[in-house]
């Protein structure tokens, strides 16, 4: 019986490693190096360098990893931080929140609920009506401009 359990555990671990390697290969082929660094390795772009921090066009911001709709230009505002910031999300089911205690800080990470890609962080210093600031990396987003009718 112990041998069967050992074999099962070994095979489970082996298939998990293969699955992770396949997933990593998929993301490296799909994303740019910067997108991979941010979405898959939880990186952060430097302030005022992302392509959407100062975008004032109307439209929707989608996850660069999977295309899930995340934010609207209607909730984007200028925070002075150098990253795209939003006071609300399109749908509460589209993101997950994860405690992040990295770098000696206590923060809440925002991740895409569909592909688990790292988007940025949420803070309690935003404007009304929510008082929230979703501070999001440009590289984790794709912007789709609203078309005139």
N, C-alpha and C positions, 0 to 999 in steps of 0.2 A: 504494500500500500504506500509506503514512504517513497518507493521508487516512482510509482505513478504520480504522486503529488509533485515530486521533484521534476519529473519530465514535463508535467503540465505547467509548472511555474517557469521552467526554462523556455518552453515553447511560447508561452504568453509573453515573456520578456523579449524574446527574439522577434516576435511578430510586431510588438509595440515599437521596437527600434526600427524595423523596416518601414512601418507606417510613418514614423516621425521623419525618417530620411526621405520618403516619398513626398510627404507634406512640405518639408523644407525645400526640396528640389522644385516643387510646384510653385511655391511662393517666390523663389529666386528667379524663376523664368518669367513669372507674371509681373513682378514689381521692378521698379528701378532700384538701384542700390540705396538711394535715400529713403524711398518708400519702405523697402525691406528693413532698413535700420530702425525706422520709426515704428512701423506697424508690427513687425515680428520680434524686434529686439528691444522694444520700449525706449527707443531713443528720443531725443528732442532736437529740433532744428534751432539754430541761433535766432534770436529775436530780430525782427525786421528783415529777414532774408527769405521767408516763404512767399510764394506767389499770391496768396490770398489775404495776407494780413491787412492790406489796404484796398481790397476789392470792394467797390461800391455798387457793382451791378446787381440787378435783381435776378434771383434764381434759387436753385437748390444745391446744397452741398451733400455729396454722397461719399460713402466709404470708398477709398481708392483700392481697397482689397477686394471687396465683393459687390460694390454698387448699391448697397443699402442706403436709402434716404435717411439722412441724419439731421440736418439743420436747414433752415430757410434764411434767406437774406433779410427777411422781415424781423428776425430776432438777433441779427448781427449788429454789433455796436463797436465803436472805437474805445478801447480800454486803455490805450497808451502803453501796452505791454509789448507790442511788436508781433503778436500772434493773432490769428482770427479768434474773436471771442463772441459768444452767443449767450443770451440770457435764458434760452429755452431750447428744448429739442423737439423734433417733429413728432415723436411718439415715445413714450416712456419705455416701450418694449424694444426699442431699437438700439439701446445702449445698456451696458451693465456697469456697475461701480465696484471697484476693487480697492481695498485699503492698500496704500503704498507707503511703506516706511523706509524707502531707499534714501541714500545720501543724508541720513540723519534727520530727515523731515517726515512729518505726518501729513500725508495728502491722500486724496481720493482720485484714483485713476479712472478715466473714462475709456471703455473698450466697446467696440462694435459687438452687438449681441449675436450677429450672424457668423462672422469669421474670427472673432476674438482679437481683432487687430487693435493695438494701442492707438488711441486718438489724441489723448492729452490728459488734462486734469480738470476737476471742478472745484471752485472756491466759493465761499459765502460772501463775496464782496462785490457782487454784480448789481446792476440797476433794477428798478422796479419793472415789471410786476413780480418777478421771482426772487430778486436779491442774489441770483446765482450768476457765476461767470464760468462758462465752459471755455477753457483756454485750450485751443486745439491746434495741432501742428498742420500747416498747409499741406505737407507731403502726405498726410493721411487722408486727404480729401480730393475729390474731383468735383469741379463746379460745373453745373449745367445752367446756362443762362436762360432766363425766361424769354420765350418767343412772343413777339407782338402778334395780336390776332388781326 
